[in-house]
Amino acid sequence: MDDSVDLQRRRIVGATIAMMALAEAGAIGSAYAQMDGGASLGPIRQIDAGVLSVGYTQSGPSDGPVAILLHGWPYDIHSYAEVAPLLVAAGYRVIVPHLRGYGSTRFLSADTPRNGQQIVTAIDILALMDALKIDQAVLGGYDWGARTADIIAALWPERVKALVSVSGYLIGSQAANKKPLPPQAELQWWYQYYFATERGALGYAANLDAFNKLIWQLASPKWHFDDATYERSAASFRNPDHVAIVIHNYRWRLGLAQGEAQYDALEQRLAAAPTIAVPTITLEGDANGAPHPEPAAYAKKFSGKYLHRTIGGGVGHNLPQEAPRAFADAIQQAAHL
């Protein structure tokens, strides 16, 4: 990372100094002990994996088939609070990690770049699997979580028994993102352009809850969540690296921020849009208000056993939380395609 990008990162992190102070004082940790200690997901565990100390929950039998469930932005592990018990009842060992920049997940070194490029969350999850001695798992996700699961399935298929991906094939590239979209599609990405500015970085840090609650409302216009539901997940956004990771992710997509050189070869492979051969079920909500491709546009990217389902009833972008039974069923069915 060159000096200009590093300076940019430092300025973003600097905008969140108040949240960092809270984290150092232990306010965040105590909040998690209260927020994440419910019966559905169980207590937060920590394990060193790669460059992170990863916060995650684990439920179900230790010798059961493994399902790793990955959340998106701006959400957290509570998207799976109702999915996990359904899978545990079916005999699964369910792992739900906080991605980098969320919850109790922390970087082990202050010197590690707060990088949000697409490959790094996949590297993080592989490191978590290694740390937990998990050779293979069913991967499920939506939004950033779906992209992460797609990447692992494409580049490391031996680690993936089956895949459940909301909104299908989400692997991208900086080159592809240079191509303009129709105006209506560009409008849906308003926040990406906001984040490209210093005003946007400062604005996100200053208005974190109002911003993310608005995204929830726009992305799931028929999901009538209450304040308590939002607040349960909002605690995860108090992570000291959250703003820096989010801003870098969206700037990287547009080629406005550099990634880490060690990942260039992997990003080149992803830029070629590799097909995914593992057994896969893709899902889409019938009321998804977030930018997403049409199922017909990505069906051929899945070259193995494949099914697509559109979930009706006003289901939006946060499909696992809005339709937990449908998501849990898909996990089980994908494993037996």
C-alpha positions as CSV (number, residue, x, y, z in Angstrom):
1,M,0.0,0.0,0.0
2,D,1.6,3.3,-1.0
3,D,1.9,6.4,1.1
4,S,-1.2,8.2,-0.3
5,V,-3.5,5.2,0.3
6,D,-2.0,4.7,3.8
7,L,-2.7,8.3,4.6
8,Q,-6.2,8.0,3.3
9,R,-6.7,5.0,5.5
10,R,-5.4,6.8,8.5
11,R,-7.8,9.7,8.0
12,I,-10.7,7.3,7.8
13,V,-9.6,5.5,10.9
14,G,-9.1,8.9,12.6
15,A,-12.7,9.8,11.9
16,T,-13.7,6.9,14.2
17,I,-11.5,7.7,17.1
18,A,-14.4,7.9,19.5
19,M,-15.4,4.3,18.7
20,M,-11.8,3.2,19.1
21,A,-11.7,4.8,22.5
22,L,-14.9,2.9,23.5
23,A,-13.4,-0.3,22.3
24,E,-10.2,0.2,24.2
25,A,-12.2,1.0,27.4
26,G,-14.0,-2.3,27.1
27,A,-17.4,-0.8,26.4
28,I,-17.7,-2.9,23.2
29,G,-16.7,-6.1,24.8
30,S,-19.2,-5.8,27.6
31,A,-21.9,-5.0,25.1
32,Y,-21.2,-8.2,23.2
33,A,-21.4,-10.3,26.3
34,Q,-24.9,-9.0,26.7
35,M,-26.0,-8.9,23.1
36,D,-24.7,-12.2,21.8
37,G,-25.2,-14.4,24.7
38,G,-28.7,-15.6,23.8
39,A,-29.8,-19.2,23.3
40,S,-30.1,-18.9,19.5
41,L,-26.4,-18.3,18.7
42,G,-24.7,-19.0,22.0
43,P,-21.7,-17.1,23.5
44,I,-19.1,-15.4,21.4
45,R,-15.8,-17.3,21.1
46,Q,-12.5,-15.9,20.0
47,I,-9.8,-17.7,18.0
48,D,-6.6,-16.4,16.3
49,A,-6.8,-17.1,12.6
50,G,-4.6,-15.5,10.0
51,V,-4.3,-11.8,10.7
52,L,-7.3,-11.7,13.0
53,S,-8.7,-12.7,16.3
54,V,-12.1,-13.9,15.0
55,G,-15.2,-13.6,17.0
56,Y,-17.7,-16.4,16.2
57,T,-20.5,-18.5,17.6
58,Q,-20.6,-22.3,17.4
59,S,-23.6,-24.5,18.1
60,G,-24.6,-28.0,17.5
61,P,-22.7,-31.3,17.8
62,S,-18.9,-31.1,17.4
63,D,-18.9,-34.1,15.1
64,G,-21.8,-33.0,12.9
65,P,-21.5,-31.8,9.3
66,V,-20.3,-28.2,9.3
67,A,-22.2,-25.2,8.0
68,I,-20.4,-21.8,8.0
69,L,-22.8,-18.9,7.6
70,L,-21.5,-15.5,6.5
71,H,-23.2,-12.1,7.0
72,G,-23.1,-9.0,4.8
73,W,-23.0,-5.2,5.1
74,P,-24.4,-3.6,7.1
75,Y,-25.6,-6.6,9.1
76,D,-24.0,-9.1,11.4
77,I,-24.2,-12.6,12.8
78,H,-27.7,-12.1,14.1
79,S,-29.0,-12.6,10.5
80,Y,-28.6,-16.2,11.4
81,A,-30.1,-16.2,14.9
82,E,-33.1,-18.2,13.7
83,V,-31.3,-20.2,11.0
84,A,-28.7,-21.7,13.3
85,P,-31.2,-23.5,15.6
86,L,-32.9,-25.0,12.6
87,L,-29.6,-26.5,11.4
88,V,-28.6,-27.6,14.8
89,A,-31.9,-29.5,15.1
90,A,-30.9,-31.3,11.8
91,G,-27.5,-32.3,13.3
92,Y,-25.3,-29.6,11.9
93,R,-22.3,-27.9,13.6
94,V,-23.0,-24.3,12.8
95,I,-20.2,-21.6,12.8
96,V,-21.2,-18.0,12.4
97,P,-18.2,-15.6,12.4
98,H,-18.1,-11.8,12.5
99,L,-16.3,-10.6,9.4
100,R,-13.3,-8.3,9.7
101,G,-14.5,-4.9,10.9
102,Y,-17.5,-6.4,12.8
103,G,-18.3,-7.4,16.3
104,S,-15.5,-8.7,18.4
105,T,-13.3,-9.6,15.5
106,R,-10.0,-7.7,15.8
107,F,-6.7,-7.4,13.9
108,L,-3.8,-8.9,15.7
109,S,-1.5,-6.1,14.6
110,A,-2.0,-2.4,14.4
111,D,0.2,-2.5,11.3
112,T,-2.0,-4.7,9.2
113,P,-3.8,-2.7,6.4
114,R,-7.5,-2.3,7.1
115,N,-8.2,-3.8,3.7
116,G,-11.7,-4.5,2.4
117,Q,-10.9,-5.9,-1.1
118,Q,-13.0,-8.9,-2.0
119,I,-10.4,-11.6,-1.6
120,V,-9.4,-10.8,2.0
121,T,-12.7,-12.0,3.6
122,A,-12.3,-15.3,1.7
123,I,-8.7,-15.6,3.1
124,D,-10.0,-14.8,6.5
125,I,-12.6,-17.6,6.4
126,L,-10.1,-20.2,5.1
127,A,-7.8,-19.2,8.0
128,L,-10.7,-19.6,10.4
129,M,-11.5,-23.1,9.0
130,D,-7.8,-24.0,9.4
131,A,-7.8,-22.7,13.0
132,L,-10.9,-24.7,13.8
133,K,-9.5,-27.8,12.0
134,I,-12.4,-27.8,9.5
135,D,-11.4,-29.4,6.2
136,Q,-14.7,-28.9,4.4
137,A,-18.0,-27.1,5.1
138,V,-21.3,-26.1,3.5
139,L,-20.9,-22.3,3.0
140,G,-23.9,-20.0,3.0
141,G,-24.1,-16.3,2.7
142,Y,-25.7,-13.1,1.4
143,D,-24.2,-9.8,0.3
144,W,-20.5,-9.7,1.3
145,G,-21.0,-13.1,2.8
146,A,-22.3,-14.6,-0.5
147,R,-19.4,-13.0,-2.4
148,T,-16.9,-14.5,0.1
149,A,-18.5,-18.0,-0.1
150,D,-18.6,-17.7,-4.0
151,I,-14.8,-16.9,-4.0
152,I,-13.9,-19.8,-1.8
153,A,-16.1,-22.2,-3.9
154,A,-14.4,-20.9,-7.1
155,L,-10.8,-20.9,-6.0
156,W,-10.7,-23.6,-3.3
157,P,-13.6,-26.0,-4.2
158,E,-12.1,-28.8,-2.1
159,R,-13.0,-26.8,1.0
160,V,-16.7,-26.5,0.1
161,K,-19.1,-29.4,0.3
162,A,-21.9,-27.2,-1.0
163,L,-22.8,-23.5,-1.5
164,V,-25.9,-21.4,-0.8
165,S,-25.5,-18.0,-2.2
166,V,-28.2,-15.2,-2.0
167,S,-28.2,-13.2,-5.3
168,G,-26.1,-15.8,-6.9
169,Y,-22.7,-15.0,-8.5
170,L,-21.2,-11.9,-6.9
171,I,-17.5,-12.2,-7.8
172,G,-16.4,-9.0,-9.4
173,S,-13.4,-7.1,-10.6
174,Q,-12.1,-3.5,-10.7
175,A,-12.0,-3.7,-14.5
176,A,-15.6,-4.8,-14.8
177,N,-16.7,-2.1,-12.3
178,K,-15.3,0.6,-14.6
179,K,-18.1,0.0,-17.1
180,P,-21.0,2.4,-16.6
181,L,-24.5,1.0,-15.8
182,P,-27.9,2.3,-16.9
183,P,-28.9,5.4,-14.9
184,Q,-31.5,3.6,-12.8
185,A,-28.9,0.9,-11.8
186,E,-26.4,3.6,-11.0
187,L,-28.9,5.3,-8.7
188,Q,-29.1,2.1,-6.6
189,W,-25.3,2.4,-5.9
190,W,-25.6,5.9,-4.5
191,Y,-23.8,5.0,-1.3
192,Q,-20.8,3.6,-3.2
193,Y,-20.3,7.1,-4.8
194,Y,-20.8,8.8,-1.4
195,F,-18.2,6.5,0.1
196,A,-15.7,7.5,-2.7
197,T,-15.5,11.0,-1.1
198,E,-13.9,12.2,2.1
199,R,-17.3,13.7,3.0
200,G,-18.8,10.2,2.7
201,A,-16.2,8.6,4.9
202,L,-16.7,11.2,7.6
203,G,-20.5,11.1,7.1
204,Y,-20.6,7.3,7.6
205,A,-18.6,7.5,10.8
206,A,-20.7,10.4,12.1
207,N,-24.1,8.9,11.2
208,L,-23.4,5.2,11.5
209,D,-26.8,4.1,12.9
210,A,-29.0,6.4,10.8
211,F,-27.0,5.4,7.7
212,N,-27.2,1.6,8.3
213,K,-30.8,1.7,9.3
214,L,-31.6,3.5,6.1
215,I,-29.8,0.8,4.1
216,W,-31.9,-1.9,5.9
217,Q,-35.1,0.0,5.0
218,L,-34.1,0.5,1.3
219,A,-32.7,-3.1,0.9
220,S,-35.7,-4.7,2.5
221,P,-38.7,-2.4,1.9
222,K,-41.2,-4.9,3.2
223,W,-39.3,-6.1,6.3
224,H,-40.8,-4.3,9.3
225,F,-38.0,-4.8,11.8
226,D,-38.2,-3.1,15.1
227,D,-35.6,-0.9,16.9
228,A,-34.6,-3.8,19.2
229,T,-33.8,-6.0,16.1
230,Y,-31.7,-3.3,14.6
231,E,-29.9,-2.4,17.8
232,R,-28.9,-6.1,18.4
233,S,-26.9,-6.0,15.1
234,A,-25.8,-2.3,15.4
235,A,-23.6,-3.2,18.4
236,S,-21.3,-5.0,15.8
237,F,-20.7,-1.7,13.9
238,R,-18.9,-0.2,16.9
239,N,-15.9,-2.2,15.9
240,P,-12.9,0.2,15.7
241,D,-12.1,-1.0,12.2
242,H,-15.6,-1.0,10.8
243,V,-15.6,2.3,9.0
244,A,-12.2,1.8,7.5
245,I,-13.0,-1.6,6.1
246,V,-16.4,-0.5,4.6
247,I,-14.9,2.6,3.0
248,H,-11.9,0.7,1.6
249,N,-14.2,-2.0,0.2
250,Y,-16.3,0.3,-1.9
251,R,-13.3,2.5,-3.0
252,W,-11.4,-0.7,-4.0
253,R,-14.3,-1.8,-6.2
254,L,-14.1,1.5,-8.2
255,G,-10.3,1.3,-8.4
256,L,-10.0,4.3,-6.1
257,A,-8.0,2.4,-3.4
258,Q,-5.3,-0.2,-3.8
259,G,-5.4,-3.7,-2.5
260,E,-2.5,-5.6,-1.1
261,A,0.1,-6.7,-3.7
262,Q,0.2,-10.2,-2.2
263,Y,-3.3,-10.8,-3.4
264,D,-2.8,-9.6,-7.0
265,A,-2.6,-13.0,-8.6
266,L,-5.7,-14.2,-6.8
267,E,-7.6,-11.1,-7.9
268,Q,-6.5,-11.7,-11.4
269,R,-8.1,-15.1,-11.3
270,L,-11.3,-13.7,-9.9
271,A,-11.3,-11.0,-12.6
272,A,-11.6,-13.8,-15.1
273,A,-15.0,-14.7,-13.5
274,P,-14.3,-18.4,-12.8
275,T,-17.2,-20.8,-12.8
276,I,-18.2,-22.6,-9.6
277,A,-18.5,-26.4,-9.8
278,V,-19.6,-27.3,-6.3
279,P,-23.3,-28.2,-5.7
280,T,-25.1,-24.9,-5.3
281,I,-28.5,-23.4,-4.5
282,T,-28.9,-19.7,-5.2
283,L,-31.7,-17.7,-3.6
284,E,-33.4,-14.4,-4.2
285,G,-36.0,-12.5,-2.2
286,D,-39.0,-11.3,-4.2
287,A,-38.6,-7.8,-2.6
288,N,-34.9,-7.3,-2.7
289,G,-34.4,-3.5,-2.9
290,A,-30.6,-3.7,-3.0
291,P,-28.6,-3.8,-6.3
292,H,-28.5,-7.4,-7.5
293,P,-28.3,-9.4,-10.7
294,E,-31.2,-11.3,-12.3
295,P,-30.9,-15.1,-11.8
296,A,-30.8,-15.7,-15.5
297,A,-27.6,-13.6,-15.7
298,Y,-25.6,-15.9,-13.5
299,A,-27.1,-19.3,-13.9
300,K,-24.3,-20.5,-16.3
301,K,-21.6,-19.5,-13.8
302,F,-22.6,-22.6,-11.8
303,S,-21.3,-25.6,-13.7
304,G,-22.1,-28.3,-11.1
305,K,-25.4,-29.4,-9.6
306,Y,-27.5,-26.3,-9.4
307,L,-30.9,-25.0,-8.3
308,H,-32.3,-21.5,-8.0
309,R,-35.2,-20.5,-5.8
310,T,-37.0,-17.1,-5.5
311,I,-38.5,-16.7,-2.0
312,G,-41.8,-15.0,-2.0
313,G,-43.8,-13.1,0.6
314,G,-42.0,-9.7,0.5
315,V,-38.5,-11.1,1.4
316,G,-35.7,-8.5,0.9
317,H,-31.9,-8.4,0.9
318,N,-31.3,-9.9,4.4
319,L,-32.8,-13.2,3.3
320,P,-31.6,-15.4,6.2
321,Q,-33.1,-13.1,8.8
322,E,-36.3,-12.5,6.9
323,A,-36.9,-16.1,5.7
324,P,-34.8,-18.3,8.0
325,R,-36.6,-21.5,7.2
326,A,-36.0,-21.1,3.5
327,F,-32.4,-20.5,4.1
328,A,-31.9,-23.4,6.5
329,D,-33.7,-25.7,4.1
330,A,-31.4,-24.6,1.2
331,I,-28.3,-25.4,3.3
332,Q,-29.6,-28.9,3.9
333,Q,-30.7,-29.5,0.4
334,A,-27.6,-28.1,-1.2
335,A,-25.5,-30.6,0.8
336,H,-27.5,-33.5,-0.8
337,L,-27.8,-32.3,-4.4
